[in-house]
Amino acid sequence: MPNPLRMSRRAWVVAWVLLCAVGIAATVALNASPAPGPQPEKPVSAECAEYIADIETQLAKAKQEGDDDGVLALTRTRVGADDCSDEIRDHFSGDR
């Protein structure tokens, strides 16, 4: 009668080899698939576009004055104003 411990080890080794083979095959398949295209730009509200333009102006002014240390604090005090945080993040994400 075969040793049950030895069969158990064999089963673990076979399972490990199969798992590695599946992982390698999945990695190859994912690397071979084409990358997704760029996401279409979402329309930006007029208020957010104006706010982004104001931020661009402040950045240009700071750069011109030599105060361009890479830190910019944004505050919004008006009640009921659009939440433009996603639009601002999307607009400035290419600057990183």
Residue pairs with C-beta under 8 A, 6 or more apart in sequence:
41 90
42 87
42 90
44 52
44 87
44 91
45 82
45 84
45 87
47 81
47 82
47 84
48 82
48 84
48 87
48 88
51 76
51 84
51 88
52 84
52 87
52 88
52 91
55 72
55 74
55 88
55 92
58 72
59 68
59 72
62 68
62 72
74 88
76 84
